[in-house]
């Protein structure tokens, strides 16, 4: 009798989350850095990653991106810059255009390798995207393709302002269409004067296929350590159990 080997399953991705948003400027970095602080408070060694960053200032001869700086400061472990931020462009424009201007091709495999290297240093990797879920990264590829290759569950940051319902629901559909898991969403109150805020929040709670992880108020300045207090430990524990990390 012939013996047949069972087909090899692809290895499970390292524990972590991909943070995307309904748009650019909706508080993804604040949410990502606050999440890192909140995980540290639970005793979880988490590290932040910004695969592609556009917009940099020169400080002491070194080009620095503010988002990357905040993520590194909030991380529980120190990691090489080339892992935390594989691609940095000086122009604050769409990543694929910035890459074209520099003559660079964004290689998703390089980003995945950097994520895997970070996973060897920490319990959880928090990866922040650039802009929204479908932002192009080059010819024939976008952020959605990157998340598929990373194999990570997604946390959606909803910028709470007029129009957010449509943006949030379309993004949730796009995430599901790629076979990805929407693990949770965060309400980011970027417009403190938003009319009918509670009604909009209720509408999203009823329609998004994932739990509300946190409500982040409009903070001035946007302080990640302060924002971390809005992540309830019980909700974080549930989130971590979902990726196989009991807390």
C-alpha positions in Angstrom: 0.0 0.0 0.0 1.4 3.4 -1.0 1.9 5.9 1.8 1.1 9.5 1.0 2.5 12.4 3.0 0.0 15.0 4.2 0.4 18.3 2.4 2.6 20.8 4.1 0.7 23.7 5.6 2.3 27.1 5.4 3.8 28.2 8.7 1.6 30.5 10.8 2.7 34.1 10.7 4.4 35.5 13.9 1.9 37.1 16.4 1.0 40.7 15.6 -1.4 43.1 14.0 -1.5 45.4 11.0 -2.9 48.8 11.7 -4.7 50.5 8.8 -6.9 53.5 8.6 -10.0 54.8 6.8 -7.7 57.5 5.3 -4.4 59.3 5.9 -4.2 61.6 9.0 -6.8 59.6 11.0 -4.5 58.7 14.0 -2.9 55.5 12.9 0.5 56.3 14.5 -1.1 57.5 17.7 -3.1 54.3 17.9 -0.1 52.1 17.1 2.1 53.8 19.6 -0.6 53.8 22.3 -1.2 50.1 21.6 2.5 49.4 22.1 2.4 51.2 25.5 -0.8 49.4 26.5 0.7 46.0 25.6 3.8 46.8 27.6 1.6 47.6 30.6 0.3 44.0 30.3 3.9 42.6 30.3 3.9 41.9 26.6 7.1 42.7 24.7 5.9 44.4 21.6 7.8 46.2 18.9 6.5 48.7 16.3 7.2 48.7 12.6 6.5 51.2 9.8 7.4 49.4 6.6 7.0 52.4 4.3 7.3 56.0 5.5 7.0 59.1 3.4 8.1 62.5 4.8 11.4 63.1 6.6 13.3 65.9 8.3 17.1 66.0 8.6 18.3 66.0 12.3 22.0 66.0 13.0 22.7 64.7 9.5 20.2 61.8 9.7 16.8 61.7 8.0 14.1 61.1 10.5 10.4 60.3 10.1 8.2 61.4 13.0 5.9 58.3 12.9 8.9 56.0 13.0 10.4 57.9 15.9 7.1 57.6 17.9 6.9 53.8 17.2 10.5 53.2 18.3 10.0 55.2 21.5 6.9 53.2 22.4 8.5 49.8 21.6 9.6 47.5 24.4 12.6 46.3 22.5 15.3 48.2 20.5 15.6 47.0 17.0 17.7 48.0 13.9 16.2 50.8 11.9 16.3 48.8 8.7 13.9 46.3 10.3 11.6 48.9 11.8 11.5 51.1 8.7 12.8 49.3 5.6 11.7 52.2 3.2 12.0 55.9 4.1 11.3 58.6 1.5 11.9 62.3 2.1 8.9 63.6 0.2 5.6 63.6 2.2 3.6 62.2 -0.8 2.0 58.9 -1.8 4.6 56.1 -1.2 4.6 54.7 -4.7 5.2 58.2 -6.2 7.9 59.0 -3.7 9.5 55.6 -4.6 9.3 56.4 -8.3 11.0 59.8 -7.8 13.8 58.1 -6.0 14.1 55.2 -8.5 13.2 52.6 -5.8 11.0 49.6 -6.1 9.3 48.6 -2.9 9.9 44.9 -2.4 7.2 43.2 -0.3 9.5 40.2 0.4 12.0 42.6 2.0 9.3 43.9 4.3 8.1 40.4 5.3 11.7 39.4 6.1 12.1 42.5 8.3 8.8 41.7 10.1 10.1 38.1 10.7 13.3 39.5 12.1 11.4 41.7 14.5 9.3 38.8 15.6 12.4 37.0 16.9 12.9 39.9 19.3 9.4 40.4 20.6 6.1 38.7 21.5 4.0 40.9 19.2 4.8 43.0 16.2 2.6 46.0 15.5 2.9 47.1 11.9 1.5 50.5 10.8 0.6 51.0 7.2 0.8 54.2 5.2 -2.5 55.9 4.5 -5.4 53.6 3.9 -5.8 49.9 3.1 -5.5 50.3 -0.7 -2.7 52.8 -0.9 -0.5 51.8 -3.9 3.1 50.7 -3.2 4.1 50.4 -6.9 3.0 49.0 -10.2 0.5 46.2 -9.6 0.8 46.1 -5.8 -0.7 48.0 -2.9 -1.0 47.9 0.9 -3.6 45.2 0.7 -1.1 42.9 -1.1 1.4 43.6 1.6 -1.0 42.6 4.4 -1.9 39.4 2.6 1.8 38.5 2.4 2.3 39.4 6.1 -0.7 37.2 7.0 -1.7 39.5 9.9 -5.0 40.3 11.4 -6.0 43.9 10.9 -7.0 46.7 13.3 -8.9 49.5 11.6 -8.5 53.0 12.8 -11.7 55.0 11.9 -11.2 58.7 11.8 -14.4 59.9 13.4 -15.6 62.7 11.1 -18.4 63.3 8.6 -18.1 60.5 5.9 -16.5 58.0 8.2 -19.3 55.4 8.0 -18.8 54.9 4.3 -15.0 54.9 4.5 -15.1 52.4 7.4 -17.6 50.0 5.8 -15.8 50.0 2.4 -12.5 49.3 4.1 -14.0 46.4 6.1 -15.3 45.0 2.8 -11.9 45.3 1.2 -10.2 43.6 4.1 -12.7 40.7 3.9 -12.4 40.4 0.1 -8.7 39.7 0.6 -9.5 36.8 3.0 -8.1 38.8 5.9 -9.4 39.0 9.5 -10.6 42.4 10.9 -9.6 41.7 14.5 -10.9 45.0 15.9 -11.4 48.7 15.2 -10.6 51.9 17.0 -12.6 55.1 17.0 -10.2 58.1 16.6 -12.0 61.4 17.3 -10.0 63.5 14.9 -12.9 66.0 14.6 -13.8 67.0 18.2 -16.8 69.0 16.9 -18.2 66.0 14.9 -22.0 66.2 15.0 -23.9 63.1 16.3 -20.7 61.4 17.4 -22.5 58.8 19.5 -25.0 58.0 16.8 -22.2 57.4 14.3 -20.3 55.3 16.8 -23.5 53.2 17.3 -23.9 52.8 13.6 -20.3 51.5 13.3 -20.7 49.1 16.2 -23.8 47.6 14.6 -22.2 47.3 11.1 -18.5 46.5 11.5 -17.8 42.8 11.8 -15.3 43.2 14.7 -15.4 44.6 18.3 -14.6 48.2 19.2 -11.2 48.0 20.8 -10.9 51.6 22.0 -12.2 55.2 21.7 -9.4 57.7 21.4 -10.4 61.3 22.2 -9.0 64.3 20.4 -5.7 64.7 22.3 -3.6 67.9 22.0 -0.7 67.1 21.9 -1.2 63.6 20.6 0.5 61.7 23.4 0.7 57.9 22.9 1.4 57.2 26.6 -1.8 59.1 27.6 -3.8 57.5 24.8 -2.8 54.0 26.0 -5.1 54.4 29.0 -8.1 54.2 26.7 -7.2 50.5 25.8 -9.0 48.4 28.4 -6.9 45.5 29.6 -9.8 43.0 29.3 -10.3 43.9 25.6 -6.5 43.7 24.9 -6.4 40.3 26.6 -9.2 39.1 24.3 -7.4 40.5 21.3 -4.2 38.7 22.3 -6.0 35.4 22.8 -7.2 35.7 19.3 -3.7 35.4 18.0 -2.8 32.6 20.4 -1.2 34.7 23.2 -2.9 34.1 26.5 -2.5 36.9 29.0 
